[in-house]
């Protein structure tokens, strides 16, 4: 039997066997997605989303996901509670909580929807003249925590600094090709994780060390299953930039594009920092 | 006694008098902020935020708010449940629900924080060469629902179409000066409401009628109390644009700027549409 992809292992949740806890799932942090301390937030986001994906009452596909990181996630088991708080004809609203021994470590809200064909248009502008992924060198992940090693990142602009030389840059914009490593066919869970794979903009901008931690992450899924299937396991184009840094918090915004120029997801996050 | 501002009336919540329901608040929709059907979503957002603001266990000030609109809000009473699910030394995480007779009508998550001075920088670019609010004509609100009449909007670009002439525009970008009408000193609640005051981008872009409804609204508060006090009751500069329209949903992103060029809030929403 083929070995499971580490991402599939990371989001492999177990539904509660007890009849009186139909909304409970359990999961575990995965060493392949470890961060400096605790797990990569993208994997935690994907686990939170996955609870709703696996829930027997789920309708439709995710269109919006907001994850709030309430406390450091400890390595080990996580208990999830996923409640469909409102189910309409074509939309469904979720509140999802992640618990560990000492309390709530993350919360999420999600909107799922049954989509229909409508007038469609991409108004955002995909970066032009970007070289193909096979001619852009892959970022070396030497010395990085485990999670970035689970991504193949090829920076066209705004690379993670090779050294923290404290040379402040004019902007924090990054453009990169990115995919799971090893290759894996894109799905909603991996798109949710990819949305948290943009390095904190303050590192790109200031090129100096800072304590950081995402406090809130919102992703809008523009892609539906057929579009994800078209992308398959190829690289997607990521774009990220910061908007504002002020008094301990900054926000950054990102886009994930299919090679053919469809916007798969737009994503926004607020990050705590201590300089 | 001076008459209360209609916005203060709209967000005037009553804490539960019962000892066993410390997290409950009740409010009521306000006719001055009525939309075509039910209340303006911005007022509902402000009420949800206000629950946390009024809660005796609250620490700090809001830095992130996500509101999901789960079902149409009926005119009348709303029961709110606001739970501080995690309180750390300098951050606090909330889950807030709005209930009416038939069930949950909205949910919110919020992050509050005690801020500290750090390196600060505005990376987003405020529109340049914008004429002062007193030389830009105020938008006529004739024939509009009640809520836009509670705002003084002065469009520099991307005005609400005078007629739905179905002339598709090249983009959906709007730039406008906006403040409460009558004037009111800016606070977190009104900033939350302002974040939902950008008209749906599809009207600007397509200039045709469409059924729309915001499903999820996220606001990052870059302003703290001292900065809000500096703005006072003056106009703030709003900028909004859409990113992607696809299969029944589009997202739009907005910024609210102080006259002096501080980014007060960045805001993002996902909107259902039927064309």
Contacts between the chains, C-beta under 8 A, distances in Angstrom:
chain1	res1	chain2	res2	distance
A	63	B	215	7.0
A	63	B	216	7.9
A	63	B	249	5.5
A	63	B	270	6.2
A	64	B	68	7.3
A	64	B	215	6.3
A	64	B	216	4.0
A	64	B	270	4.8
A	66	B	66	4.2
A	66	B	68	8.0
A	66	B	109	6.2
A	66	B	216	7.1
A	66	B	218	6.3
A	68	B	64	7.3
A	68	B	66	8.0
A	68	B	93	5.5
A	68	B	109	5.2
A	68	B	111	5.9
A	70	B	85	6.7
A	70	B	86	3.9
A	70	B	88	7.7
A	70	B	91	7.9
A	70	B	93	4.2
A	71	B	86	5.8
A	71	B	88	6.4
A	85	B	70	6.7
A	85	B	97	7.2
A	85	B	103	7.9
A	85	B	104	4.6
A	85	B	107	6.2
A	86	B	70	3.9
A	86	B	71	5.8
A	86	B	103	6.0
A	86	B	104	4.8
A	86	B	105	7.7
A	88	B	70	7.7
A	88	B	71	6.4
A	91	B	70	8.0
A	91	B	215	6.6
A	91	B	272	7.4
A	93	B	68	5.5
A	93	B	70	4.2
A	93	B	104	7.1
A	93	B	107	6.3
A	95	B	95	6.3
A	95	B	97	7.8
A	95	B	107	5.9
A	97	B	85	7.2
A	97	B	95	7.8
A	103	B	85	7.9
A	103	B	86	6.1
A	104	B	85	4.6
A	104	B	86	4.7
A	104	B	93	7.1
A	105	B	86	7.8
A	107	B	85	6.2
A	107	B	93	6.3
A	107	B	95	5.9
A	107	B	109	5.6
A	108	B	109	7.9
A	109	B	66	6.3
A	109	B	68	5.2
A	109	B	107	5.6
A	109	B	108	7.9
A	109	B	109	5.7
A	109	B	216	7.7
A	111	B	68	5.9
A	111	B	215	5.1
A	111	B	216	5.5
A	111	B	270	7.2
A	113	B	215	7.7
A	113	B	248	7.0
A	113	B	249	6.9
A	113	B	272	7.5
A	115	B	247	4.2
A	115	B	248	5.0
A	115	B	249	7.2
A	116	B	247	6.5
A	116	B	248	5.2
A	116	B	274	7.9
A	117	B	247	6.2
A	118	B	245	7.6
A	118	B	246	7.8
A	118	B	247	5.9
A	118	B	248	5.2
A	118	B	273	6.7
A	118	B	274	7.0
A	118	B	275	5.0
A	119	B	206	7.5
A	119	B	245	6.8
A	119	B	275	4.8
A	120	B	245	5.6
A	120	B	246	4.4
A	120	B	247	6.2
A	121	B	205	7.8
A	121	B	244	7.7
A	121	B	245	4.8
A	121	B	246	7.9
A	122	B	243	8.0
A	122	B	244	5.4
A	122	B	245	7.8
A	122	B	246	7.9
A	123	B	171	6.4
A	123	B	172	6.2
A	123	B	201	7.9
A	123	B	205	7.2
A	123	B	241	7.1
A	123	B	242	4.8
A	123	B	243	6.0
A	123	B	244	6.4
A	123	B	245	7.0
A	124	B	243	4.2
A	124	B	244	6.1
A	171	B	123	6.4
A	172	B	123	6.2
A	201	B	123	7.9
A	205	B	121	7.8
A	205	B	123	7.2
A	206	B	119	7.5
A	215	B	63	7.0
A	215	B	64	6.3
A	215	B	91	6.6
A	215	B	111	5.1
A	215	B	113	7.7
A	216	B	63	8.0
A	216	B	64	4.0
A	216	B	66	7.1
A	216	B	109	7.6
A	216	B	111	5.5
A	216	B	218	7.6
A	216	B	220	7.7
A	218	B	66	6.3
A	218	B	216	7.6
A	218	B	218	4.6
A	218	B	268	6.4
A	220	B	216	7.7
A	220	B	249	7.7
A	220	B	251	4.7
A	220	B	268	7.5
A	220	B	270	4.9
A	222	B	244	4.8
A	222	B	246	5.0
A	222	B	249	7.4
A	222	B	251	7.4
A	224	B	247	6.1
A	241	B	123	7.1
A	242	B	123	4.8
A	243	B	122	7.9
A	243	B	123	6.0
A	243	B	124	4.2
A	243	B	255	7.3
A	243	B	263	6.4
A	243	B	266	5.1
A	244	B	121	7.7
A	244	B	122	5.3
A	244	B	123	6.4
A	244	B	124	6.1
A	244	B	222	4.7
A	244	B	263	4.3
A	244	B	266	6.7
A	245	B	118	7.6
A	245	B	119	6.8
A	245	B	120	5.6
A	245	B	121	4.8
A	245	B	122	7.8
A	245	B	123	7.0
A	246	B	118	7.8
A	246	B	120	4.4
A	246	B	121	7.9
A	246	B	122	7.8
A	246	B	222	5.0
A	246	B	262	8.0
A	246	B	263	7.8
A	247	B	115	4.2
A	247	B	116	6.5
A	247	B	117	6.2
A	247	B	118	5.8
A	247	B	120	6.2
A	247	B	224	6.2
A	248	B	113	7.0
A	248	B	115	5.0
A	248	B	116	5.2
A	248	B	118	5.2
A	249	B	63	5.4
A	249	B	113	6.9
A	249	B	115	7.2
A	249	B	220	7.7
A	249	B	222	7.4
A	251	B	220	4.7
A	251	B	222	7.4
A	251	B	266	5.6
A	253	B	253	7.3
A	253	B	266	7.7
A	253	B	268	7.8
A	255	B	243	7.3
A	262	B	246	8.0
A	263	B	243	6.4
A	263	B	244	4.3
A	263	B	246	7.8
A	266	B	243	5.1
A	266	B	244	6.8
A	266	B	251	5.6
A	266	B	253	7.7
A	266	B	268	7.6
A	268	B	218	6.4
A	268	B	220	7.5
A	268	B	253	7.9
A	268	B	266	7.6
A	268	B	268	5.2
A	270	B	63	6.2
A	270	B	64	4.8
A	270	B	111	7.2
A	270	B	220	4.9
A	272	B	91	7.4
A	272	B	113	7.5
A	273	B	118	6.7
A	274	B	116	7.9
A	274	B	118	7.0
A	275	B	118	5.0
A	275	B	119	4.8
